[in-house]
Amino acid sequence: MKDVVQGRLVHLTEMRDGDAEWLQDTQWEPGLLRNLSADAFHPFTAAEYSELAADPDNNERFFFMIRANADDGLLGWVMLDDVYFKNRRASLGIALPVASDRGQGYGEDALNTTLAFAFNELGLHKVNLEVNANNLSAIHAYQAVGFVREGINREGVYQDGHWLDLYSYGILATDWTDVSRETED
């Protein structure tokens, strides 16, 4: 039986002791908070991070910690939010706070692992997300796993005295299956 929360490089887990404090501390990594929100950033306390994962019976949100397979080290978090079972869709949010953990393949593997959970376990049809137009590394990772840009909220984000577009991306279960088969070959 395939472990649906186990990827090639990462695995998804529950929030463990010390994780909320790690998230609180690493939220100050350069550029992180500004890319997580389309509005003024709101720093979270450890208690607020704990609340995100507090209710395991909540079927509207699935919050996971991302850990490296090599050493079980904490890399970040990923969340399926606004899960609608009738319409079989959800919104995705992900963060790898520490810059040195980015560009190593962890993000793409965490996305693929989360999409496997969304499509194969939850039976979702679609997962969507929003990303600032200047977050090029995230856009690359989203496109690499099969997300397609579906819309543009023109000048929807104001940063550093400039207007930026906010992109809407989506992926269908069938699109992800096709892309994930291509990458297995």
C-alpha positions in Angstrom: 0.0 0.0 0.0 1.4 3.4 -1.0 2.0 5.9 1.7 0.1 9.0 0.4 2.0 11.5 2.5 5.4 10.2 1.6 7.2 11.8 -1.3 10.6 11.2 -2.9 12.4 13.9 -0.8 9.8 14.9 1.8 7.0 13.5 3.9 4.0 15.3 5.4 3.3 15.0 9.1 1.2 16.5 11.9 2.4 19.5 13.8 4.8 18.3 16.6 6.1 19.9 19.8 8.2 22.9 18.8 6.9 23.2 15.3 4.7 26.2 16.0 7.6 28.0 17.6 9.8 27.2 14.6 7.1 28.6 12.3 6.8 31.8 14.4 10.6 32.3 14.3 11.1 31.5 10.6 8.3 33.7 9.4 10.8 36.5 9.5 13.0 35.0 6.8 13.5 37.5 4.1 10.6 37.8 1.6 8.4 35.1 3.2 5.5 37.0 4.6 5.2 39.3 1.7 4.7 36.3 -0.6 2.1 34.6 1.6 -0.5 37.3 1.5 -2.0 39.5 -1.1 -2.6 42.1 1.5 -0.7 43.6 4.4 1.1 40.8 6.1 0.0 39.6 9.5 2.7 37.9 11.6 1.5 34.8 13.4 2.2 33.8 17.0 3.1 30.2 17.8 -0.5 29.8 19.2 -2.0 31.0 16.0 0.1 28.6 14.0 -1.0 25.8 16.4 -4.7 26.8 15.7 -4.2 26.1 12.0 -3.6 22.5 12.8 -5.7 22.2 16.0 -8.8 20.4 14.7 -8.0 17.1 13.1 -11.8 16.5 12.5 -12.1 19.7 10.4 -12.7 18.5 6.8 -12.4 22.1 5.5 -8.7 22.4 6.2 -5.8 19.9 6.0 -2.6 21.3 7.5 0.6 19.4 7.2 4.2 20.0 8.2 6.8 19.3 5.5 9.8 17.3 6.7 12.9 16.0 4.9 13.1 12.3 4.4 16.8 12.3 4.9 16.7 13.5 8.6 13.1 14.3 9.5 14.1 18.0 9.6 11.4 20.6 9.4 11.2 22.4 6.1 7.8 24.2 6.2 4.1 23.7 5.9 1.4 23.0 3.3 -2.3 23.4 3.6 -5.4 22.5 1.6 -8.0 25.0 2.7 -11.6 25.8 1.8 -12.1 22.2 0.9 -15.5 21.7 -0.8 -16.4 18.1 -1.1 -19.5 18.6 -3.2 -17.6 20.6 -5.8 -14.5 18.5 -5.1 -12.0 21.4 -4.9 -9.7 23.2 -2.5 -7.2 26.0 -2.3 -3.5 25.3 -1.6 -1.0 27.3 0.4 2.6 26.3 0.9 5.7 27.8 2.5 9.4 26.8 2.8 10.5 29.6 5.1 14.3 29.1 5.1 15.9 30.3 1.8 18.5 27.6 1.8 15.8 24.9 1.7 14.4 26.4 -1.5 15.7 25.3 -4.9 16.5 21.8 -3.7 13.4 20.1 -5.1 11.6 20.0 -1.7 8.8 22.4 -2.8 8.0 20.5 -6.0 8.0 17.2 -4.1 5.8 18.6 -1.3 3.4 19.9 -4.0 3.2 16.5 -5.7 2.8 14.7 -2.3 0.0 17.1 -1.3 -1.7 16.8 -4.7 -1.5 13.0 -4.4 -3.3 13.3 -1.1 -5.9 15.7 -2.5 -6.7 13.7 -5.6 -6.2 10.1 -4.5 -7.3 10.2 -0.9 -9.8 13.1 -0.8 -11.2 12.5 -4.3 -10.8 16.2 -5.2 -11.2 17.2 -8.9 -9.3 20.6 -8.7 -6.8 22.4 -6.5 -6.3 26.2 -7.0 -4.0 28.8 -5.6 -2.9 32.5 -5.9 0.6 33.7 -6.3 2.2 37.2 -6.6 3.6 37.8 -10.1 7.0 38.5 -8.7 7.3 35.2 -6.9 9.0 33.5 -9.9 10.5 30.5 -8.0 7.0 29.6 -6.7 5.5 30.0 -10.2 8.2 27.7 -11.6 7.4 25.0 -9.0 3.7 25.3 -9.6 4.0 25.0 -13.3 6.5 22.1 -13.0 3.9 19.9 -11.2 1.1 20.9 -13.7 -0.6 24.0 -12.4 -2.0 26.2 -15.2 -2.4 29.9 -15.0 -6.2 30.5 -15.2 -6.5 34.2 -14.5 -4.8 37.5 -13.7 -6.0 40.0 -11.1 -4.3 42.9 -12.7 -2.4 45.2 -10.3 -4.0 43.3 -7.4 -1.0 43.6 -5.1 0.9 46.7 -4.0 4.5 46.3 -2.9 7.4 48.7 -2.6 5.5 51.5 -4.4 4.6 49.3 -7.4 1.5 47.5 -8.5 1.9 43.7 -9.2 -0.4 41.3 -10.8 -1.9 38.4 -8.7 -2.1 35.2 -10.7 -4.7 32.5 -10.2 -3.5 28.9 -10.9 -5.4 25.7 -11.0 -4.7 22.0 -11.6 -7.2 19.3 -12.4 -6.7 15.7 -11.2 -6.4 14.5 -14.8 -3.8 17.1 -15.6 -1.7 16.2 -12.5 -2.0 12.5 -13.3 -0.6 13.2 -16.8 2.3 15.4 -15.5 3.2 13.0 -12.7 3.3 10.1 -15.1 5.7 12.1 -17.4 8.0 12.8 -14.5 8.1 9.1 -13.4 9.4 8.0 -16.8 
